[in-house]
């Protein structure tokens, strides 16, 4: 197997080269594996690199390629945050004999939390000796903010957010660029800032069972995984291998009420509070459509775009994700 470590130099406030890369090189040499280092140089580079690396030719709009040599197995490690993992997933989807792994070095690092401790995922030897397990992805297709242009379908691995969560993530992405703001504090500060604003979204949400929700909502979370915002378990019953999309719909409530629930929201116990039944709808489905008359911010694995309509569809057990040996799930 060829182990390919994809480093996002911008992750971790640019410290990844000094803190993570030496450990990768040392453990790779010590374990005598066939490895390669690729540094990304901008948005989209990781995805395009993987497509070229797998196919031996330039990528095009077809997401389902075959490798040139069927017997050559490749494992791509996303060394960065959830956004880097998203690019790696979109590059690797549909490829044969390919595995994906993640060494968390970003702001949120939420996807690995679905499997256990981040310490396990930061153990390079444990990562190299890890084993793959099939996971689900959520295929999504957007209508651009102009309300007309249909964008190419893509895949989300962890979570989609609209409303308060996406606004907080957008602000956090800007805050983390300041050297005096710790990465761990960026999302919290972003959340505090948006809590002071009345920023609900007017949406129509259509589930595959025919149920429709219309109106003003504080936030919508669509989860393959359970975590967002650096450890908030906002979609607590989500599982990355159950073949279902978890949808949490939060109606407009007072900011005071939301603040009183923040600790429970972080721990994933908020749905156990009987009072939340009045303003939180929690559903599982395989397909849903969200539309808005006005463009809204959509957070996809922590990355922000503007959209007017999105279709989500579950793609079960469609990619192999390598789980570290040390996390006890293999």
DOKOL-532907 format. One line per field, with one value per residue (C-alpha): residue number from 1; x, y, z. Coordinates in nm, 2 decimals. Example, Ala and Ser with C-alpha at 12.3 -4.5 7.8 and 13.67 -1.06 7.14 Angstrom:
<nodes>
seq: c(1;2)
px: c(1.23;1.37)
py: c(-0.45;-0.11)
pz: c(0.78;0.71)
</nodes>
This chain:
<nodes>
seq: c(1;2;3;4;5;6;7;8;9;10;11;12;13;14;15;16;17;18;19;20;21;22;23;24;25;26;27;28;29;30;31;32;33;34;35;36;37;38;39;40;41;42;43;44;45;46;47;48;49;50;51;52;53;54;55;56;57;58;59;60;61;62;63;64;65;66;67;68;69;70;71;72;73;74;75;76;77;78;79;80;81;82;83;84;85;86;87;88;89;90;91;92;93;94;95;96;97;98;99;100;101;102;103;104;105;106;107;108;109;110;111;112;113;114;115;116;117;118;119;120;121;122;123;124;125;126;127;128;129;130;131;132;133;134;135;136;137;138;139;140;141;142;143;144;145;146;147;148;149;150;151;152;153;154;155;156;157;158;159;160;161;162;163;164;165;166;167;168;169;170;171;172;173;174;175;176;177;178;179;180;181;182;183;184;185;186;187;188;189;190;191;192;193;194;195;196;197;198;199;200;201;202;203;204;205;206;207;208;209;210;211;212;213;214;215;216;217;218;219;220;221;222;223;224;225;226;227;228;229;230;231;232;233;234;235;236;237;238;239;240;241;242;243;244;245;246;247;248;249;250;251;252;253;254;255;256;257;258;259;260;261;262;263;264;265;266;267;268;269;270;271;272;273;274;275;276;277;278;279;280;281;282;283;284;285;286;287;288;289;290;291;292;293;294;295;296;297;298;299;300;301;302;303;304;305;306;307;308;309;310;311;312;313;314;315;316;317;318;319;320;321;322;323;324;325;326;327;328;329;330)
px: c(0.00;0.11;0.05;0.00;-0.02;-0.19;-0.09;-0.29;-0.02;-0.29;-0.43;-0.35;-0.26;0.03;0.20;0.14;0.49;0.67;0.44;0.29;0.52;0.83;0.62;0.48;0.82;0.98;0.70;0.68;1.05;1.06;0.77;0.94;0.62;0.60;0.49;0.46;0.40;0.18;0.13;-0.18;-0.14;-0.50;-0.87;-0.95;-0.60;-0.63;-0.93;-0.77;-0.44;-0.61;-0.80;-0.48;-0.29;-0.56;-0.62;-0.29;-0.47;-0.63;-0.96;-1.28;-1.64;-1.69;-1.67;-1.64;-1.29;-1.10;-0.73;-0.48;-0.36;-0.63;-0.39;-0.23;-0.39;-0.36;-0.45;-0.49;-0.45;-0.62;-0.38;-0.58;-0.94;-1.28;-1.26;-0.94;-1.11;-1.40;-1.17;-1.00;-1.33;-1.45;-1.13;-1.14;-1.51;-1.56;-1.20;-1.10;-0.86;-0.85;-0.89;-0.92;-0.79;-0.77;-0.50;-0.68;-0.49;-0.76;-1.01;-1.30;-1.17;-1.52;-1.55;-1.29;-1.50;-1.76;-1.50;-1.35;-1.07;-0.88;-0.57;-0.61;-0.62;-0.31;-0.12;0.07;0.17;-0.18;-0.30;-0.05;-0.15;-0.52;-0.79;-1.06;-1.43;-1.70;-1.88;-2.17;-2.16;-2.43;-2.45;-2.57;-2.66;-2.70;-2.88;-2.65;-2.75;-2.87;-3.16;-3.10;-2.75;-2.74;-2.40;-2.23;-2.31;-2.06;-2.03;-2.03;-1.88;-1.98;-2.24;-2.43;-2.55;-2.79;-2.88;-2.71;-2.45;-2.34;-2.32;-2.10;-1.88;-1.84;-1.73;-1.51;-1.32;-1.23;-1.15;-0.90;-0.68;-0.59;-0.28;-0.40;-0.72;-0.67;-0.82;-1.02;-1.19;-1.28;-1.61;-1.72;-1.65;-1.83;-2.13;-2.14;-2.13;-2.42;-2.63;-2.67;-2.83;-3.17;-3.06;-3.32;-3.38;-3.70;-3.70;-3.91;-3.78;-3.92;-3.84;-3.87;-4.17;-4.37;-4.34;-4.29;-4.17;-4.22;-4.13;-3.86;-3.60;-3.30;-3.09;-3.09;-2.83;-2.81;-2.58;-2.39;-2.18;-2.29;-2.05;-1.99;-1.82;-1.53;-1.71;-2.08;-2.29;-2.57;-2.71;-2.66;-2.82;-2.63;-2.41;-2.17;-2.27;-2.64;-2.75;-2.96;-2.94;-3.02;-3.20;-3.23;-3.47;-3.47;-3.75;-3.70;-3.66;-3.53;-3.15;-3.18;-3.34;-3.07;-2.79;-2.94;-2.92;-2.57;-2.40;-2.65;-2.61;-2.24;-2.28;-2.56;-2.81;-3.04;-3.30;-3.35;-3.48;-3.86;-3.89;-3.70;-4.00;-4.17;-3.91;-3.68;-3.79;-3.55;-3.59;-3.41;-3.44;-3.26;-3.34;-3.45;-3.47;-3.42;-3.52;-3.53;-3.65;-3.33;-2.98;-2.86;-2.52;-2.46;-2.18;-2.05;-1.80;-1.72;-1.67;-1.92;-2.11;-2.43;-2.72;-3.09;-3.19;-3.01;-3.10;-2.94;-2.93;-2.78;-2.51;-2.45;-2.12;-1.96;-1.61;-1.35;-1.23;-0.93;-0.97;-0.66;-0.56;-0.56;-0.92;-1.05;-1.30;-1.10)
py: c(0.00;0.35;0.60;0.96;1.24;1.55;1.85;2.17;2.42;2.68;2.44;2.49;2.85;2.74;2.53;2.20;2.19;2.23;2.02;1.74;1.68;1.57;1.30;1.18;1.14;0.98;0.72;0.64;0.58;0.38;0.15;0.13;0.21;0.34;0.70;1.04;1.39;1.64;2.00;2.17;2.52;2.64;2.55;2.24;2.13;1.82;1.70;1.75;1.60;1.28;1.24;1.28;1.05;0.78;0.80;0.91;1.18;1.52;1.51;1.61;1.63;1.25;1.15;0.77;0.68;0.36;0.34;0.26;-0.04;-0.22;-0.39;-0.07;0.03;0.40;0.55;0.93;1.10;1.44;1.63;1.94;2.01;1.89;2.10;1.93;1.59;1.70;1.77;1.44;1.26;1.43;1.34;0.97;0.90;0.64;0.54;0.17;0.04;0.37;0.44;0.78;0.87;1.19;1.33;1.62;1.95;2.21;2.42;2.19;1.84;1.71;1.40;1.19;1.25;1.01;0.73;0.83;1.05;1.29;1.15;0.82;1.01;1.20;0.88;0.85;0.48;0.40;0.56;0.38;0.05;0.13;-0.07;0.05;0.04;0.15;0.47;0.66;1.00;1.25;1.35;1.71;1.93;2.30;2.57;2.87;3.19;3.33;3.08;2.92;2.77;2.40;2.31;1.98;1.72;1.68;1.48;1.57;1.35;1.51;1.78;2.06;2.36;2.65;2.94;3.02;2.74;2.83;3.20;3.11;2.89;3.17;3.41;3.16;3.10;3.47;3.49;3.20;3.40;3.63;3.51;3.61;3.41;3.04;2.80;2.63;2.96;3.07;2.89;2.99;3.36;3.32;3.17;3.44;3.71;3.57;3.50;3.88;3.91;3.81;3.59;3.33;3.18;3.13;2.78;2.50;2.16;1.85;1.51;1.18;1.07;1.36;1.57;1.94;2.21;2.58;2.90;3.08;2.86;2.94;2.66;2.34;2.06;1.78;1.51;1.21;1.26;1.39;1.68;2.03;2.35;2.18;1.92;2.03;1.71;1.89;1.58;1.33;1.02;1.04;0.74;0.74;0.39;0.35;0.45;0.74;1.12;1.29;1.62;1.86;2.15;2.42;2.68;3.04;3.06;3.33;3.37;3.33;2.98;2.88;2.99;2.78;2.48;2.53;2.29;2.02;2.10;2.05;1.71;1.59;1.56;1.85;1.63;1.46;1.79;1.77;2.14;2.10;1.91;2.25;2.38;2.10;1.85;1.56;1.32;1.05;1.01;0.91;1.22;1.58;1.91;2.25;2.57;2.94;3.24;3.43;3.30;3.15;3.05;2.67;2.52;2.20;2.03;2.38;2.54;2.82;2.88;3.06;2.87;2.89;2.53;2.20;1.84;1.59;1.21;0.94;0.72;0.43;0.24;0.41;0.48;0.32;0.53;0.41;0.39;0.41;0.09;0.26;0.37;0.01;-0.01;-0.26)
pz: c(0.00;-0.08;0.21;0.08;0.33;0.21;0.41;0.42;0.51;0.61;0.88;1.24;1.18;0.96;1.23;1.06;0.89;1.23;1.45;1.24;0.94;1.14;1.32;0.99;0.84;1.15;1.19;0.82;0.80;1.13;1.01;0.66;0.46;0.11;0.16;-0.01;0.10;-0.09;0.02;-0.10;-0.25;-0.25;-0.24;-0.45;-0.49;-0.27;-0.46;-0.80;-0.69;-0.58;-0.90;-1.10;-0.87;-0.91;-1.28;-1.42;-1.62;-1.56;-1.37;-1.54;-1.42;-1.39;-1.03;-1.10;-1.23;-1.21;-1.11;-1.38;-1.19;-1.00;-0.77;-0.64;-0.31;-0.20;0.13;0.14;0.47;0.51;0.73;0.82;0.93;0.82;0.51;0.40;0.46;0.25;-0.04;0.00;0.01;-0.31;-0.48;-0.37;-0.41;-0.68;-0.71;-0.68;-0.42;-0.23;0.14;0.32;0.66;0.87;1.09;1.26;1.24;1.17;1.36;1.43;1.36;1.41;1.19;1.39;1.71;1.57;1.63;1.96;2.09;1.88;2.05;1.86;1.53;1.62;1.68;1.35;1.41;1.50;1.18;0.96;1.12;1.10;0.91;0.67;0.74;0.50;0.58;0.43;0.25;0.18;-0.19;-0.23;-0.53;-0.50;-0.70;-0.69;-0.52;-0.85;-0.81;-1.16;-1.20;-1.10;-0.96;-0.99;-0.73;-0.44;-0.12;0.24;0.50;0.83;0.86;0.68;0.87;0.78;1.00;1.33;1.31;0.96;1.05;1.35;1.14;0.88;1.15;1.32;0.99;0.99;1.36;1.34;1.11;1.40;1.57;1.92;1.90;1.98;1.73;2.01;2.09;1.74;1.71;2.06;1.98;1.65;1.83;2.10;1.83;1.62;1.93;1.97;1.62;1.50;1.21;1.14;0.79;0.61;0.45;0.31;0.41;0.23;0.36;0.16;0.36;0.23;0.55;0.49;0.72;0.63;0.81;1.00;1.17;1.39;1.25;1.05;1.09;0.84;0.98;0.86;1.17;1.50;1.58;1.46;1.58;1.74;1.95;1.97;1.94;1.77;1.58;1.87;1.71;1.38;1.28;0.99;0.88;0.94;0.59;0.71;0.72;1.05;1.04;1.33;1.27;1.54;1.53;1.63;2.01;2.25;2.27;2.64;2.60;2.36;2.59;2.87;2.65;2.51;2.76;2.68;2.31;2.34;2.52;2.29;2.56;2.46;2.31;2.65;2.78;2.75;2.68;2.35;2.20;2.15;1.91;1.79;1.52;1.48;1.19;1.00;0.62;0.30;0.10;0.16;-0.02;0.14;-0.05;0.02;-0.17;-0.06;-0.08;0.25;0.39;0.38;0.58;0.44;0.67;0.80;0.45;0.36;0.03;-0.06;-0.20;-0.27;-0.30;-0.20;-0.25;-0.01;-0.07;0.14;-0.03;0.20;0.26;-0.04;0.07;0.30;0.59;0.78;1.16;1.38;1.55;1.89;1.89;1.96;1.68;1.47)
</nodes>
